[in-house]
């Protein structure tokens, strides 16, 4: 499975997830702990009915199955607006992006409760990949779509990138010669073709933070991963971008977010 992560904030479109072949190591005397699960302090999303209301309702979706868009009608998660304001202010995550990460968490609690993916991990990926959709100078509009599209460099084999000839006819990335990573969560077209889903039942759009965050959450939860275990979390992150340095950066940012709301 080709993954999404490209870390445009560092180098636009440099790896395309699993195609990033250079693995980095770094020593750390006190590495950050794993991000908390949805039911733990720092990981819970406050809804109008309480933190992660409905968490006990488990859907029968297989961990590695991508539900069709028609199976994903938008559901109002009832996120507490005071929680959104408080966490956005404390972490610096744009309000609209945080809403998408939190909503994706709530959806996965219902669909795949054993996965335990939580908003700090999704938000940290969004920060590394595109600075929450703002890297190219735009922002995320009220409808969830970036005002300026975030599109990576051509994956043409130069500058350490993999060479991926165009697979989408330029529909997603505007390039009919080479593929490029797209959107706030930086999916490459082949990965989006497999995992792209709509948060509201419409046409999946990688430039829509709601669709991208939900698709990323489902991708991370594939293969029965449990993200509150070290093995599960690292397998998920390295499937997104196979770079130890990338994983450490995501982990550090997620830890900063959790500490900010403690």
N, C-alpha and C positions, 0 to 999 in steps of 0.2 A: 504494500500500500504506500503510495507516495503521499508525503505529509505536507503540511501547510507552511510551517514556520520559516520565515525568511529574514526577520529582524531588520526591517527597513531603516530603523533608527540608526543602525550601525552601517550597513551597506545594503542598498536597495536590491532585493531579490538575489542575495548571494548564494543561497544554498538550496532552497526548495525542499526543506524538511529532510527526509531520509536520504536525499541525494547529497547532503552535506557530508563529505567523507573524512574531513579532518576532525579528530577528536582531541579536545584540549583537556588538560588536567591542571588542577590548582590545589595547593595545600591551604588548609584553613584550620586554625587552632580551635575555633568554635563555630562550626557551620550552622546556619539557621536551621531550626526545626521544620518539619513538614507543615504545610498549611493545614489548619484545622478543618475538620469535616463540617457538613452543613448543620449538625446539631451541637457543635461545640462553640464555646466563646470565641469570638473573632471570625467565625465562619458562618454563623447563623444569619439569615435574612429575616428581618422583622416584617411580618405582614400585619394586616389589620386585625387578623384573628390570632396573632402571636407569632413567635419565631418559627419559620418553616412549617406553617400550618399545613396539614395534610401529608406530612412526611411519612406517615405509616401506610399510605395508599400506594401499593406497588403495582405498576402495570406489568404485563407479561411480555414486554419487549425483550428480545434477545440482546445481549450486550454488544454483539457485533453486527446487529441488523440496523439498516438505515430505513426508518419508516418513510413511506411515501409522503409527499407534501399534503395529500388529501387526508392523511391520518393525523395531521398536526394542526388542527384548528387552533387559532390563538385563544388562549384562556387568560382572563385577567387574574394575575397572581395576587392582586391586592396588596402590593408592597407598601409598607408604611412610608408615606412621603417624608415624615420626620426622620426616619432611618436613612433614607436616601440623602437628605440634606446634611445630616450629621456626618455620615461616612464620606460623602463627597468632599465636604469641607475639611475633614481630618486627613484625608489621603491625597487630595488633589485630583482624584479621578473625575473627569467630567460627568456631570449628573446623568446625562442621557446614556453615556457608555456604562456607567455603574448600573443603571436600570436594566440594561441588556444582560450584563453578567449575572446580576441577581436573578433575573427572570429565567435565564438558562439554568441556573442552579436549581431553582424551584421545579422546573420542568424535569430535570434529571432525577431529582428526589422522587418524583412520581413514577418516572419511566424505569429508572435503573437505580433503586435506592441503595444497593450494595456498592455502587461505584464511589459515592461520597465526594464527587467533584464539588468544589466550592468556589465562590466568587473571587477570593484572593488569587487563586491560580489562574483563573480566566482573565482577571484584570491584569495580572503581571505579564501574561502572554500578550495581551493587547497593548501594554506599555512598551514592551520590547519590540514588538512587530511594527507598530505604527504610531506610538504615542497616542493611543486611543483614537485613531483616525485623524489626527491633526498633523502628522509628519509633513504632509505636502502643502500645508498652509491653510487647510480648510478646517471644518469642524463637523460634528455629527448633528444633523438637523433634527427637528422635532419628530420627523417621521422615521428616524433611525438611519437615513442614508447620508453618507459623507458628502459635504458640499463640494469638495474637491476630491476626485478619485485618487486612491492610494494605489499606485501601480509600480511594481518593481522594475529593475533593469532587465534587459533581455537575458534569458537563460541560454546563452550561446556558447558556453564553454570557456569564456574568458573571465579573468579576474577570480578564478577559483570556483566559478559556477559550473553546474552540470549543463550539458548541451541537450536542450529539450526543444525539438522542432514543434511548430505550432500544432496544437491539437483541438483548438476551439474556433478556428477560422477568425480569430481576433474578436470574437463576440464579447468576451469578458475583459480582455486585456488590451484590445486595440492593436494587436500586433499579429499579422498574418504570416510572419516568418518564424518567430520564436515565441515560446510561452513566457509569461511573466507572472509573478505572484500578484494577487489582487486583493483589495479590500483591507479593512482594519485588522483582520486576523490573518491576512496574507496567505490565502489559499492559492495553490497553483491549479490551473484549469482541470487537470486530470483528477486531482483530489476532490475538487468541488463537484465534478461530474458524479462521483461516487457518494460523497457525504453531504453535499449541499442540500439543505432543507429549509423550508420557510417557517418562520415563527408564527405567521398569521394565515397560513393556508394558501397564499398566493404563489407566484413564481419565485423560486429561491434566488436571492441576489447577494453575492459575496460583498457588495458595497453597502449592504444594509447591516448595521451592527447587531440587530436582533437575530437575523438569519445566521450571520457569521458566528456569533457567540454560541448560539444553540448548536450549530454544526460542529464547532470546535469542541464543545462539551461532549457531544456524542462520540466524536472521534477519539477524544482522550479516554473515554469509558469503554472503548472497543476491547474485545477479547477478554471480557470479564475482569478488567483491572479494578483494583480497589485503591483509590488515591490517598487513603489515609495510611497506607503501608509504604515503606521506603521502596520496595520493589515495584509496586504498582505505580507510584507517583513517577519514579524515574523512567520506567518503561513508557509511560504515557508521554512525558515531556520529550524523551529522546525519539519517540516515534514522530513527534511534531517537528523536531529539528535535532538531528543526531550530532550534537556537539555538547560536550561536557560543560564548556564555558557558557553556552546558551542556557543550559539547565541551571547552572549556578546563578546566573543573572536573574532568571525567572524566580528561582527560590528566594534569592535575596530581596527582590522587589515585593514578592508576596509576603515575606516576613515583615518588611517595612509597613505594608498595609495593615497587617494584623496588629502590629505594635501601635500603630497610629490610632486604632479604634479601641484599644484596651482601656 
